Amino acid sequence: MADFPEIPNDLLYRRDLYCTRDDKTVASEKPGIGLEAVVWPAAKQNILKVHRLPNTFKNERQVYQRLDATNTQRLKGFSIPQRLHYDAEPLVVELSFVFPPYILDFGAARVIPRPSDFDLDRIEAEFARQHGADWPDIRRLLEALMQLGVYYSDAHDQNIRPR
């Protein structure tokens, strides 16, 4: 019996398709399994992220295009994985590995037309309860993302690590 859930065959196929096309190797068969994607460590300390659905791939790609356009690699002291490559057909994003403090996973994030289109105060109580004493730093990070035109709604402790 495996010590992690079974990965759907279509995700394995798309991962392998990406690896074959771009001459990549998976460094471990033990993936990180999320609701929206499955992540494998790859050679050279990179990460291969295979999205389950096209919309989360599209969201992540748009956010990374915005971050690339502003040359944003760190924000308010938090590292952001760098998008090294992506391929829309297998829904794969290749990212650099980062250490805390970091923010990960832009699959649920959205690029917004104007920073005023989102009000962080509406959700502050929920996030403040989840993050406790780290909330002020995380709020500054989310506000800085909004100033870049990125609405980040998936601010749980697996995606944002202040330490």
DSSP file with accessible surface (Angstrom, degrees, kcal/mol):
  #  RESIDUE AA STRUCTURE BP1 BP2  ACC     N-H-->O    O-->H-N    N-H-->O    O-->H-N    TCO  KAPPA ALPHA  PHI   PSI    X-CA   Y-CA   Z-CA
    1    1 A M              0   0  238      0, 0.0     2,-0.1     0, 0.0     0, 0.0   0.000 360.0 360.0 360.0 134.4    0.0    0.0    0.0
    2    2 A A        -     0   0   66      1,-0.1     4,-0.1     2,-0.1     0, 0.0  -0.404 360.0-135.8 -74.0 151.8    1.3    3.5   -0.9
    3    3 A D  S    S+     0   0  115     -2,-0.1    -1,-0.1     2,-0.1     0, 0.0   0.263  88.9  48.8 -93.8  13.3    1.8    6.0    1.8
    4    4 A F  S    S-     0   0   63      3,-0.0    -2,-0.1     0, 0.0     3,-0.1  -0.976 100.5 -83.6-143.4 156.7    0.2    8.7   -0.4
    5    5 A P        -     0   0   85      0, 0.0     2,-0.1     0, 0.0    -2,-0.1  -0.186  54.4 -93.0 -60.1 152.9   -3.0    8.8   -2.4
    6    6 A E        -     0   0  174     -4,-0.1     3,-0.0     1,-0.1     0, 0.0  -0.422  38.0-129.8 -66.7 136.6   -3.1    7.4   -5.9
    7    7 A I        -     0   0   13     -2,-0.1    -1,-0.1    -3,-0.1     5,-0.1  -0.760  28.0-107.3 -89.2 131.7   -2.4   10.0   -8.6
    8    8 A P    >>  -     0   0   51      0, 0.0     4,-1.7     0, 0.0     3,-0.7  -0.272  25.3-123.6 -57.6 141.5   -4.9   10.0  -11.5
    9    9 A N  H 3> S+     0   0  127      1,-0.2     4,-2.8     2,-0.2     5,-0.2   0.822 108.2  60.5 -58.4 -34.3   -3.4    8.5  -14.7
   10   10 A D  H 3> S+     0   0   83      1,-0.2     4,-2.4     2,-0.2    -1,-0.2   0.891 104.8  48.7 -65.8 -34.0   -4.1   11.7  -16.7
   11   11 A L  H <> S+     0   0    3     -3,-0.7     4,-2.6     2,-0.2    -1,-0.2   0.916 112.1  48.5 -69.6 -41.1   -1.8   13.7  -14.4
   12   12 A L  H  X S+     0   0   44     -4,-1.7     4,-2.7     2,-0.2    -2,-0.2   0.921 112.0  50.1 -62.7 -42.2    0.9   11.2  -14.6
   13   13 A Y  H  X S+     0   0  153     -4,-2.8     4,-2.6     2,-0.2    -2,-0.2   0.937 112.4  46.1 -61.2 -46.9    0.6   11.1  -18.4
   14   14 A R  H  X S+     0   0   29     -4,-2.4     4,-2.3     2,-0.2    -2,-0.2   0.891 112.0  51.4 -66.9 -37.8    0.7   15.0  -18.6
   15   15 A R  H  X S+     0   0   15     -4,-2.6     4,-2.5     2,-0.2    -1,-0.2   0.955 112.9  45.4 -59.7 -49.1    3.7   15.1  -16.3
   16   16 A D  H  X S+     0   0   71     -4,-2.7     4,-2.6     1,-0.2    -2,-0.2   0.873 109.9  54.9 -65.7 -35.9    5.6   12.5  -18.4
   17   17 A L  H  X S+     0   0   34     -4,-2.6     4,-2.6     2,-0.2    -1,-0.2   0.942 110.2  46.4 -61.1 -46.4    4.6   14.3  -21.6
   18   18 A Y  H  X S+     0   0    0     -4,-2.3     4,-2.3     1,-0.2    -2,-0.2   0.935 112.6  50.0 -60.6 -47.0    6.1   17.5  -20.2
   19   19 A C  H  X>S+     0   0   15     -4,-2.5     5,-2.2     1,-0.2     4,-0.5   0.904 112.4  47.1 -61.0 -41.5    9.3   15.7  -19.1
   20   20 A T  H ><5S+     0   0  116     -4,-2.6     3,-0.7     3,-0.2    -1,-0.2   0.940 113.8  47.3 -66.3 -45.9    9.7   14.0  -22.5
   21   21 A R  H 3<5S+     0   0  103     -4,-2.6    -1,-0.2     1,-0.2    -2,-0.2   0.860 123.6  31.7 -62.5 -41.2    9.2   17.3  -24.4
   22   22 A D  H 3<5S-     0   0   52     -4,-2.3    -1,-0.2    -5,-0.2    -2,-0.2   0.200 106.8-116.0-108.2  14.2   11.5   19.3  -22.3
   23   23 A D  T <<5 +     0   0  150     -3,-0.7     2,-0.3    -4,-0.5    -3,-0.2   0.921  62.9 151.5  52.6  51.1   14.1   16.7  -21.3
   24   24 A K      < -     0   0   72     -5,-2.2     2,-0.4    -6,-0.2    -1,-0.2  -0.754  33.2-149.0-108.1 159.4   13.2   17.0  -17.6
   25   25 A T        -     0   0   92     -2,-0.3    18,-1.8    18,-0.0     2,-0.5  -0.984  15.1-128.0-130.0 142.0   13.4   14.3  -14.9
   26   26 A V  B     -A   42   0A  29     -2,-0.4    16,-0.3    16,-0.2     3,-0.1  -0.760  15.0-157.9 -85.0 128.0   11.3   13.8  -11.8
   27   27 A A  S    S+     0   0   69     14,-2.1     2,-0.3    -2,-0.5    15,-0.2   0.657  74.5  19.2 -82.5 -17.3   13.7   13.6   -8.8
   28   28 A S        -     0   0   44     13,-1.0    -1,-0.2     1,-0.0     0, 0.0  -0.990  57.0-145.0-152.6 143.8   11.1   11.7   -6.6
   29   29 A E  S    S+     0   0  114     -2,-0.3    -1,-0.0    -3,-0.1    -2,-0.0   0.433  81.0  94.6 -87.1  -0.4    8.0    9.8   -7.2
   30   30 A K        -     0   0  115     11,-0.0     2,-0.1     2,-0.0    -1,-0.1  -0.805  64.7-169.3 -93.6 103.2    6.6   11.1   -3.9
   31   31 A P        -     0   0   19      0, 0.0     2,-0.5     0, 0.0     9,-0.2  -0.385  27.6-115.5 -88.7 166.5    4.5   14.1   -4.9
   32   32 A G  E     -B   39   0A  40      7,-3.3     7,-3.0    -2,-0.1     2,-0.6  -0.906  36.0-151.5 -93.6 125.0    2.9   16.9   -3.0
   33   33 A I  E     +B   38   0A  64     -2,-0.5     2,-0.2     5,-0.2     5,-0.2  -0.900  21.7 167.3-110.7 120.3   -0.9   16.5   -3.6
   34   34 A G        -     0   0   35      3,-2.6    -2,-0.0    -2,-0.6     0, 0.0  -0.680  48.2-102.9-118.6 177.9   -3.2   19.5   -3.5
   35   35 A L  S    S+     0   0  167     -2,-0.2     3,-0.1     1,-0.2    -1,-0.1   0.862 119.5  28.8 -67.3 -36.7   -6.7   20.1   -4.4
   36   36 A E  S    S+     0   0   53      1,-0.2    16,-2.8    16,-0.1    17,-0.5   0.611 128.1   6.0-103.2 -14.9   -5.8   21.9   -7.6
   37   37 A A  E     - C   0  51A   7     14,-0.3    -3,-2.6    15,-0.1     2,-0.4  -0.982  57.1-126.0-160.4 165.9   -2.5   20.4   -8.6
   38   38 A V  E     -BC  33  50A   0     12,-2.2    12,-3.0    -2,-0.3     2,-0.4  -0.975  27.1-155.5-121.9 137.1    0.1   17.7   -7.9
   39   39 A V  E     -BC  32  49A  44     -7,-3.0    -7,-3.3    -2,-0.4    10,-0.2  -0.952   8.7-171.7-121.6 131.3    3.7   18.8   -7.5
   40   40 A W  E     - C   0  48A   1      8,-2.7     8,-3.0    -2,-0.4     2,-0.2  -0.959  27.8-118.6-119.2 139.2    6.9   16.8   -8.0
   41   41 A P  E     - C   0  47A  49      0, 0.0   -14,-2.1     0, 0.0   -13,-1.0  -0.542  38.8-167.1 -67.2 138.8   10.4   17.6   -7.2
   42   42 A A  E >>  -AC  26  46A   6      4,-3.2     4,-0.7   -16,-0.3     3,-0.6  -0.711  30.2 -68.2-120.8 174.9   12.5   17.7  -10.3
   43   43 A A  G >4 S+     0   0   44    -18,-1.8     3,-0.9    -2,-0.2    -1,-0.2  -0.175 114.5  30.4 -60.1 157.1   16.2   17.8  -11.1
   44   44 A K  G 34 S-     0   0  186      1,-0.2    -1,-0.2    -3,-0.1     3,-0.1   0.818 131.3 -69.7  61.7  32.9   18.1   21.0  -10.3
   45   45 A Q  G <4 S+     0   0  131     -3,-0.6    52,-1.3     1,-0.2    -1,-0.2   0.824  97.9 137.3  57.6  34.7   15.9   21.8   -7.3
   46   46 A N  E <<  -CD  42  96A  28     -3,-0.9    -4,-3.2    -4,-0.7     2,-0.4  -0.621  46.6-134.0-102.4 169.5   12.9   22.7   -9.5
   47   47 A I  E     -CD  41  95A  28     48,-2.9    48,-2.7    -6,-0.2     2,-0.6  -0.980   3.9-151.1-125.4 135.2    9.3   21.8   -9.1
   48   48 A L  E     -CD  40  94A   1     -8,-3.0    -8,-2.7    -2,-0.4     2,-0.6  -0.942  15.2-167.2-105.3 121.2    6.9   20.4  -11.7
   49   49 A K  E     -CD  39  93A  10     44,-2.9    44,-2.4    -2,-0.6     2,-0.7  -0.941   3.4-165.4-113.6 116.9    3.4   21.4  -11.0
   50   50 A V  E     -CD  38  92A   0    -12,-3.0   -12,-2.2    -2,-0.6    42,-0.2  -0.905  15.0-143.8-104.9 114.3    0.6   19.6  -12.9
   51   51 A H  E     -C   37   0A   0     40,-2.8   -14,-0.3    -2,-0.7   -15,-0.1  -0.506   6.5-146.7 -77.2 145.0   -2.7   21.3  -12.7
   52   52 A R  S    S+     0   0   73    -16,-2.8   -15,-0.1    -2,-0.2    -1,-0.1   0.848  82.9  31.3 -75.3 -36.1   -5.9   19.3  -12.6
   53   53 A L  S  > S-     0   0   99    -17,-0.5     4,-1.6     1,-0.1     3,-0.5  -0.938  75.0-125.5-129.0 149.3   -8.0   21.9  -14.5
   54   54 A P  H  > S+     0   0   84      0, 0.0     4,-2.8     0, 0.0     5,-0.2   0.840 105.5  60.8 -61.1 -34.0   -7.3   24.5  -17.2
   55   55 A N  H  > S+     0   0   91      1,-0.2     4,-2.4     2,-0.2     5,-0.1   0.891 105.2  46.0 -67.2 -36.9   -8.7   27.4  -15.2
   56   56 A T  H  > S+     0   0   10     -3,-0.5     4,-2.4     2,-0.2    -1,-0.2   0.896 113.0  51.0 -72.7 -34.3   -6.2   27.0  -12.3
   57   57 A F  H  X S+     0   0    5     -4,-1.6     4,-2.9     2,-0.2    -2,-0.2   0.946 111.3  48.4 -61.6 -46.1   -3.4   26.7  -14.8
   58   58 A K  H  X S+     0   0  105     -4,-2.8     4,-2.7     1,-0.2     5,-0.2   0.920 110.9  50.3 -61.2 -45.0   -4.6   29.9  -16.5
   59   59 A N  H  X S+     0   0   33     -4,-2.4     4,-2.3    48,-0.2    -1,-0.2   0.945 113.2  45.6 -57.2 -49.7   -4.9   31.8  -13.2
   60   60 A E  H  X S+     0   0    0     -4,-2.4     4,-2.7     1,-0.2     5,-0.2   0.925 112.3  50.6 -62.9 -43.3   -1.4   30.8  -12.2
   61   61 A R  H  X S+     0   0   66     -4,-2.9     4,-2.4     1,-0.2    -1,-0.2   0.931 110.8  49.3 -61.3 -43.7    0.1   31.6  -15.6
   62   62 A Q  H  X S+     0   0   68     -4,-2.7     4,-2.0     2,-0.2    -1,-0.2   0.908 111.3  49.1 -63.2 -40.5   -1.6   35.1  -15.6
   63   63 A V  H  X S+     0   0    0     -4,-2.3     4,-2.9    -5,-0.2    -1,-0.2   0.943 111.8  48.6 -64.4 -45.6   -0.3   35.8  -12.1
   64   64 A Y  H  X S+     0   0    2     -4,-2.7     4,-3.1     1,-0.2     5,-0.2   0.880 108.3  54.4 -64.5 -33.2    3.3   34.8  -13.1
   65   65 A Q  H  X S+     0   0   85     -4,-2.4     4,-2.3    -5,-0.2    -1,-0.2   0.922 110.7  46.7 -63.4 -39.6    3.1   36.9  -16.2
   66   66 A R  H  X S+     0   0   86     -4,-2.0     4,-1.4     2,-0.2    -2,-0.2   0.932 114.0  46.7 -66.7 -45.0    2.2   39.9  -13.9
   67   67 A L  H  <>S+     0   0    1     -4,-2.9     5,-2.7     1,-0.2     3,-0.2   0.918 113.3  49.3 -64.1 -41.0    5.0   39.1  -11.5
   68   68 A D  H ><5S+     0   0   54     -4,-3.1     3,-1.4     1,-0.2    -1,-0.2   0.911 107.2  55.1 -63.0 -41.2    7.5   38.6  -14.4
   69   69 A A  H 3<5S+     0   0   88     -4,-2.3    -1,-0.2     1,-0.3    -2,-0.2   0.807 114.8  39.4 -63.8 -28.4    6.4   42.0  -15.9
   70   70 A T  T 3<5S-     0   0   63     -4,-1.4    -1,-0.3    -3,-0.2    -2,-0.2   0.307 109.4-124.1-101.9   6.0    7.2   43.7  -12.6
   71   71 A N  T < 5 +     0   0  125     -3,-1.4     2,-0.7    -4,-0.2    -3,-0.2   0.880  49.1 169.5  52.8  44.4   10.3   41.6  -12.0
   72   72 A T      < +     0   0   16     -5,-2.7    -1,-0.2     1,-0.2     3,-0.1  -0.796  19.4 146.9 -94.7 114.4    8.9   40.5   -8.6
   73   73 A Q  S    S+     0   0  105     -2,-0.7     7,-2.2     1,-0.4     2,-0.3   0.572  73.4  25.5-115.5 -24.2   10.9   37.7   -7.0
   74   74 A R  E     -F   79   0B 133      5,-0.2    -1,-0.4    28,-0.0     2,-0.4  -0.980  64.5-169.1-137.6 150.0   10.4   38.8   -3.4
   75   75 A L  E >  S-F   78   0B  25      3,-2.3     3,-2.3    -2,-0.3    70,-0.1  -0.963  71.9 -19.6-146.5 119.9    7.7   40.8   -1.8
   76   76 A K  T 3  S-     0   0  133     -2,-0.4    65,-0.1     1,-0.3     3,-0.1   0.850 129.2 -49.3  53.0  36.5    7.6   42.2    1.7
   77   77 A G  T 3  S+     0   0   36      1,-0.3     2,-0.4    64,-0.0    -1,-0.3   0.409 113.4 119.5  87.5  -2.6   10.4   39.7    2.7
   78   78 A F  E <   -F   75   0B   8     -3,-2.3    -3,-2.3    22,-0.1    24,-0.3  -0.825  60.5-130.3 -99.2 132.1    8.6   36.6    1.2
   79   79 A S  E     -Fg  74 102B  22     22,-2.8    24,-2.1    -2,-0.4    -5,-0.2  -0.529  16.3-154.9 -75.8 146.5   10.2   34.6   -1.5
   80   80 A I        -     0   0    4     -7,-2.2    24,-0.1    -2,-0.2    16,-0.1  -0.988  24.0-114.0-121.1 127.6    8.1   33.8   -4.6
   81   81 A P        -     0   0    4      0, 0.0     2,-0.4     0, 0.0    16,-0.1  -0.336  34.3-122.3 -57.9 140.8    9.0   30.7   -6.7
   82   82 A Q        -     0   0   44     15,-0.1    14,-2.0     1,-0.0     2,-0.7  -0.728  15.8-124.5 -88.4 135.4   10.2   31.8  -10.1
   83   83 A R  E     +E   95   0A  61     -2,-0.4    12,-0.2    12,-0.2     3,-0.1  -0.695  31.8 175.9 -77.8 116.0    8.3   30.5  -13.1
   84   84 A L  E     -     0   0A  78     10,-3.0     2,-0.3    -2,-0.7    11,-0.2   0.804  62.2 -23.5 -91.1 -34.2   11.0   28.8  -15.2
   85   85 A H  E     -E   94   0A  73      9,-1.4     9,-3.5     2,-0.0    -1,-0.4  -0.962  55.2-162.2-169.0 155.5    8.7   27.4  -17.9
   86   86 A Y  E     -E   93   0A  62     -2,-0.3     2,-0.4     7,-0.2     7,-0.2  -0.988   5.7-159.4-146.9 156.5    5.1   26.4  -18.6
   87   87 A D  E  >> -E   92   0A  29      5,-2.5     5,-2.0    -2,-0.3     4,-0.6  -0.968   5.7-159.8-138.0 116.2    3.3   24.3  -21.1
   88   88 A A  T  45S+     0   0   47     -2,-0.4    -1,-0.1     3,-0.2   -31,-0.1   0.783  84.5  63.3 -70.6 -28.8   -0.4   24.9  -21.6
   89   89 A E  T  45S+     0   0  131      1,-0.2    -1,-0.2     2,-0.1   -75,-0.0   0.974 116.4  27.2 -66.9 -50.3   -1.2   21.5  -23.3
   90   90 A P  T  45S-     0   0    1      0, 0.0    -1,-0.2     0, 0.0    -2,-0.2   0.488 107.5-123.2 -88.6   3.2   -0.3   19.3  -20.3
   91   91 A L  T  <5 +     0   0   20     -4,-0.6   -40,-2.8     1,-0.2     2,-0.4   0.901  58.5 152.2  61.3  45.5   -1.1   22.2  -17.8
   92   92 A V  E   < -DE  50  87A   0     -5,-2.0    -5,-2.5   -42,-0.2     2,-0.4  -0.893  29.8-170.4-114.1 135.8    2.4   22.1  -16.3
   93   93 A V  E     -DE  49  86A   1    -44,-2.4   -44,-2.9    -2,-0.4     2,-0.5  -0.990  12.3-150.7-119.7 131.1    4.3   24.9  -14.7
   94   94 A E  E     +DE  48  85A   3     -9,-3.5   -10,-3.0    -2,-0.4    -9,-1.4  -0.909  24.5 179.3-103.2 127.1    7.9   24.5  -13.8
   95   95 A L  E     -DE  47  83A  13    -48,-2.7   -48,-2.9    -2,-0.5   -12,-0.2  -0.875  29.5-108.6-127.1 156.8    9.0   26.5  -10.8
   96   96 A S  E     -D   46   0A  28    -14,-2.0     2,-0.3    -2,-0.3   -50,-0.2  -0.490  39.8-109.7 -78.0 154.2   12.1   27.2   -8.7
   97   97 A F        -     0   0   97    -52,-1.3     2,-0.3    -2,-0.2   -15,-0.1  -0.638  38.3-167.8 -82.4 140.7   12.2   25.8   -5.2
   98   98 A V        -     0   0   21     -2,-0.3     4,-0.1   -19,-0.1     6,-0.0  -0.919  12.9-142.2-130.1 158.4   12.0   28.3   -2.3
   99   99 A F        -     0   0  135     -2,-0.3   -20,-0.3     2,-0.2    62,-0.1  -0.835  47.8 -43.8-113.8 155.8   12.6   28.3    1.4
  100  100 A P  S    S+     0   0   56      0, 0.0     2,-0.1     0, 0.0    -1,-0.1  -0.270 110.2  57.8 -60.4 149.7   10.6   30.2    4.1
  101  101 A P  S    S+     0   0   41      0, 0.0   -22,-2.8     0, 0.0     2,-0.3   0.461  90.3 133.0 -75.5 139.5    9.5   32.8    4.3
  102  102 A Y  E     -gH  79 161B  23     59,-1.9    59,-2.4   -24,-0.3     2,-0.4  -0.957  49.1-141.4-148.9 165.9    7.6   32.2    1.1
  103  103 A I  E     + H   0 160B   0    -24,-2.1     2,-0.3    -2,-0.3    57,-0.2  -0.994  30.9 177.3-128.3 132.9    4.3   32.4   -0.7
  104  104 A L        +     0   0   47     55,-2.7    55,-0.0    -2,-0.4    -2,-0.0  -0.834  36.8  43.4-126.1 169.2    3.2   29.6   -3.0
  105  105 A D        -     0   0   34     -2,-0.3     3,-0.3     1,-0.1    -1,-0.2   0.985  36.4-178.6  64.2  92.0    0.4   28.4   -5.3
  106  106 A F        +     0   0    0      1,-0.2     3,-0.4     2,-0.1   -43,-0.2   0.150  54.0 108.1-102.5  18.0   -1.2   31.0   -7.5
  107  107 A G  S    S+     0   0    0      1,-0.2   -48,-0.2   -48,-0.1   -47,-0.2   0.831  87.4  37.2 -65.1 -32.3   -3.8   28.6   -8.9
  108  108 A A  S    S+     0   0   21     -3,-0.3    -1,-0.2   -49,-0.1    45,-0.2   0.490 100.1 100.5 -96.9  -3.7   -6.6   30.2   -7.0
  109  109 A A        -     0   0    1     -3,-0.4     2,-0.4    43,-0.1    43,-0.2  -0.356  57.8-153.4 -77.6 161.4   -5.3   33.8   -7.4
  110  110 A R  E     -I  151   0C 122     41,-2.3    41,-3.5   -48,-0.1     2,-0.5  -0.995  17.9-123.7-136.5 145.4   -6.6   36.2   -9.9
  111  111 A V  E     -I  150   0C  41     -2,-0.4    39,-0.2    39,-0.2    38,-0.1  -0.741  35.3-156.8 -81.8 129.3   -5.2   39.2  -11.8
  112  112 A I        -     0   0   10     37,-3.0     6,-0.0    -2,-0.5     4,-0.0  -0.869  19.9-130.7-112.6 147.3   -7.5   42.1  -11.0
  113  113 A P  S    S+     0   0  104      0, 0.0    -1,-0.1     0, 0.0     3,-0.0   0.894  91.9  12.4 -63.3 -41.2   -8.0   45.2  -13.2
  114  114 A R  S >  S-     0   0  141      1,-0.1     3,-2.6    -3,-0.0     4,-0.1  -0.998  70.5-126.9-138.4 140.4   -7.6   47.7  -10.3
  115  115 A P  G >  S+     0   0   47      0, 0.0     3,-1.4     0, 0.0    -1,-0.1   0.830 109.2  65.0 -55.2 -28.9   -6.3   47.2   -6.7
  116  116 A S  G 3  S+     0   0   99      1,-0.3    31,-0.0    31,-0.1    30,-0.0   0.589  80.4  82.8 -71.9  -7.2   -9.5   48.8   -5.4
  117  117 A D  G <  S+     0   0   70     -3,-2.6     2,-0.4     1,-0.1    -1,-0.3   0.527  90.9  53.2 -74.1  -4.3  -11.5   45.9   -6.9
  118  118 A F    <   -     0   0   20     -3,-1.4     2,-0.7    -4,-0.1    -1,-0.1  -0.996  67.7-155.3-135.4 135.6  -10.8   43.8   -3.8
  119  119 A D    >   -     0   0   77     -2,-0.4     3,-1.2     1,-0.1     4,-0.4  -0.898   3.6-170.4-113.3 104.3  -11.3   44.7   -0.1
  120  120 A L  G >> S+     0   0    7     -2,-0.7     3,-1.2     1,-0.3     4,-0.8   0.795  81.7  71.6 -63.7 -27.8   -9.0   42.8    2.2
  121  121 A D  G >4 S+     0   0   93      1,-0.2     3,-0.5     2,-0.2     4,-0.5   0.811  86.3  66.8 -60.8 -27.5  -10.9   44.0    5.2
  122  122 A R  G <4 S+     0   0  166     -3,-1.2    -1,-0.2     1,-0.2    -2,-0.2   0.847 113.9  27.7 -61.9 -34.5  -13.8   41.7    4.3
  123  123 A I  G <> S+     0   0   29     -3,-1.2     4,-2.0    -4,-0.4     5,-0.3   0.363  90.1 104.9-110.3   5.4  -11.8   38.6    4.9
  124  124 A E  H <X S+     0   0   61     -4,-0.8     4,-3.2    -3,-0.5     5,-0.3   0.892  75.7  56.1 -57.8 -41.9   -9.4   39.9    7.6
  125  125 A A  H  > S+     0   0   72     -4,-0.5     4,-2.0     1,-0.2    -1,-0.2   0.926 109.5  45.9 -60.0 -44.4  -11.1   38.2   10.5
  126  126 A E  H  > S+     0   0   92     -3,-0.3     4,-1.9     2,-0.2    -1,-0.2   0.949 117.6  42.1 -64.4 -48.8  -10.8   34.7    9.0
  127  127 A F  H  X S+     0   0   10     -4,-2.0     4,-2.4     1,-0.2     5,-0.2   0.896 112.3  54.3 -66.8 -38.9   -7.2   35.1    7.9
  128  128 A A  H  X S+     0   0   31     -4,-3.2     4,-1.9    -5,-0.3     7,-0.2   0.910 108.7  49.5 -62.0 -39.7   -6.2   36.8   11.2
  129  129 A R  H  < S+     0   0  184     -4,-2.0    -1,-0.2    -5,-0.3    -2,-0.2   0.918 113.1  47.0 -65.1 -41.2   -7.6   33.8   13.1
  130  130 A Q  H  < S+     0   0   92     -4,-1.9    -2,-0.2     1,-0.2    -1,-0.2   0.868 122.2  33.5 -67.7 -37.2   -5.7   31.4   10.9
  131  131 A H  H >< S-     0   0   18     -4,-2.4     3,-2.1     1,-0.2     4,-0.2   0.541  81.9-177.3-104.9  -7.6   -2.4   33.2   11.1
  132  132 A G  G >< S+     0   0   43     -4,-1.9     3,-2.0     1,-0.3    -1,-0.2  -0.165  72.7   5.1  53.2-128.1   -2.4   34.7   14.6
  133  133 A A  G 3  S+     0   0   95      1,-0.3     4,-0.3     2,-0.1    -1,-0.3   0.697 129.6  61.1 -64.8 -19.8    0.7   36.8   15.3
  134  134 A D  G <> S+     0   0   32     -3,-2.1     4,-2.1     1,-0.2     3,-0.4   0.578  78.1  93.7 -81.7  -9.8    1.9   36.4   11.7
  135  135 A W  H <> S+     0   0   14     -3,-2.0     4,-3.5     1,-0.2     5,-0.3   0.888  76.9  56.4 -56.2 -43.7   -1.2   38.1   10.3
  136  136 A P  H  > S+     0   0   64      0, 0.0     4,-2.0     0, 0.0    -1,-0.2   0.925 111.4  44.4 -57.3 -41.4    0.3   41.6   10.1
  137  137 A D  H  > S+     0   0   71     -3,-0.4     4,-1.9    -4,-0.3    -2,-0.2   0.906 115.5  47.7 -67.0 -40.6    3.2   40.4    7.9
  138  138 A I  H  X S+     0   0    0     -4,-2.1     4,-2.8     2,-0.2     5,-0.2   0.906 109.3  53.5 -68.7 -38.4    0.9   38.3    5.8
  139  139 A R  H  X S+     0   0   47     -4,-3.5     4,-2.8    -5,-0.2     5,-0.2   0.932 107.6  50.9 -61.2 -43.3   -1.5   41.2    5.4
  140  140 A R  H  X S+     0   0  112     -4,-2.0     4,-2.3    -5,-0.3    -1,-0.2   0.902 110.8  50.0 -60.4 -39.7    1.3   43.4    4.2
  141  141 A L  H  X S+     0   0    0     -4,-1.9     4,-2.3     2,-0.2    -2,-0.2   0.944 111.8  46.5 -62.7 -48.3    2.2   40.7    1.7
  142  142 A L  H  X S+     0   0    5     -4,-2.8     4,-2.3     1,-0.2    -2,-0.2   0.890 112.1  51.3 -64.2 -37.4   -1.4   40.4    0.4
  143  143 A E  H  X S+     0   0   71     -4,-2.8     4,-2.1    -5,-0.2    -1,-0.2   0.908 109.2  50.6 -64.9 -40.6   -1.7   44.2    0.2
  144  144 A A  H  X S+     0   0   14     -4,-2.3     4,-1.1    -5,-0.2    -2,-0.2   0.898 109.3  51.2 -65.5 -38.5    1.5   44.4   -1.9
  145  145 A L  H ><>S+     0   0    0     -4,-2.3     5,-2.5     1,-0.2     3,-0.6   0.926 108.5  52.0 -61.9 -42.8    0.2   41.7   -4.2
  146  146 A M  H ><5S+     0   0   15     -4,-2.3     3,-1.5     1,-0.3    -2,-0.2   0.884 103.8  56.7 -61.8 -37.6   -3.0   43.7   -4.6
  147  147 A Q  H 3<5S+     0   0  144     -4,-2.1    -1,-0.3     1,-0.3    -2,-0.2   0.802 106.6  50.7 -64.2 -25.5   -0.9   46.7   -5.5
  148  148 A L  T <<5S-     0   0   36     -4,-1.1    -1,-0.3    -3,-0.6    -2,-0.2   0.470 128.1-103.6 -84.5  -5.0    0.5   44.6   -8.3
  149  149 A G  T < 5S+     0   0    3     -3,-1.5   -37,-3.0    -4,-0.3     2,-0.5   0.744  80.2 129.4  89.1  26.9   -3.0   43.7   -9.4
  150  150 A V  E   < -I  111   0C   0     -5,-2.5     2,-0.6   -39,-0.2    -1,-0.3  -0.964  43.6-157.6-120.2 123.2   -3.1   40.2   -7.9
  151  151 A Y  E     -I  110   0C  27    -41,-3.5   -41,-2.3    -2,-0.5     2,-0.6  -0.881  11.9-167.7 -97.9 118.3   -5.9   39.0   -5.6
  152  152 A Y        +     0   0    5     -2,-0.6     3,-0.2   -43,-0.2   -43,-0.1  -0.921  18.4 163.9-112.8 111.7   -4.7   36.1   -3.5
  153  153 A S        +     0   0   43     -2,-0.6     2,-0.2     1,-0.2    -1,-0.1   0.438  59.0  77.0-108.1   0.4   -7.5   34.2   -1.7
  154  154 A D        +     0   0   40    -49,-0.2     2,-1.9     1,-0.1     5,-0.2  -0.299  52.1 150.7-109.5  49.3   -5.7   31.0   -0.7
  155  155 A A        +     0   0    1     -2,-0.2     2,-0.2    -3,-0.2    -1,-0.1  -0.279  21.1 136.3 -85.7  56.2   -3.7   32.3    2.3
  156  156 A H  S >> S-     0   0   62     -2,-1.9     4,-1.9     1,-0.1     3,-1.4  -0.505  70.6 -95.3 -97.5 172.7   -3.5   29.2    4.4
  157  157 A D  T 34 S+     0   0   98      1,-0.3    -1,-0.1     2,-0.2    -2,-0.1   0.631 120.6  57.8 -68.9 -12.7   -0.4   27.9    6.2
  158  158 A Q  T 34 S+     0   0  106      1,-0.1    -1,-0.3     3,-0.0     3,-0.1   0.765 114.2  38.4 -82.2 -24.0    0.7   25.5    3.5
  159  159 A N  T <4 S+     0   0   11     -3,-1.4   -55,-2.7     1,-0.3     2,-0.5   0.715 120.6  40.7 -97.2 -27.5    0.8   28.4    0.9
  160  160 A I  E  <  +H  103   0B   1     -4,-1.9    -1,-0.3   -57,-0.2   -57,-0.2  -0.972  62.6 177.5-127.3 117.5    2.2   31.2    3.0
  161  161 A R  E     -H  102   0B  85    -59,-2.4   -59,-1.9    -2,-0.5    -4,-0.0  -0.944  10.7-175.7-120.6 110.2    5.0   30.4    5.5
  162  162 A P              0   0   28      0, 0.0    -1,-0.1     0, 0.0   -59,-0.0   0.700 360.0 360.0 -77.2 -18.2    6.4   33.4    7.4
  163  163 A R              0   0  190    -61,-0.1   -61,-0.1   -63,-0.0     0, 0.0  -0.976 360.0 360.0-138.9 360.0    9.1   31.3    9.1
